[in-house]
Amino acid sequence: MNDLERDIEQHLIWAIALVGGKTYKFKSVSQSGVADRIVCFPNGETWFVEIKQAKGKLSKLQEIFAAEVIALQQKYICLWSKEQVTQWVETQCN
């Protein structure tokens, strides 16, 4: 299935709310390439989440951002479908 980014993002918002978490839209005025969402799980974990559709591609600045936050030992993931969102949320809550 080839979901649009906005549909995957809406599914993420719904799935996180369903488990009692929150998602925040993340836009930086000083740096391009930041993740689309900050996800806060009720267990205290916080993730930077990039959303891409199946045919999408991370930009060079998005790759740099991902590498930087991972190097800082932050949690980062790029999700490519509604199914992947569902699997990831279930994994984080078990």
Beta strands, then each sheet from edge to edge (+ up, - down):
strand 1: 22-25
strand 2: 37-40
strand 3: 46-51
strand 4: 75-79
sheet 1: 1+ 2- 3+ 4+
end
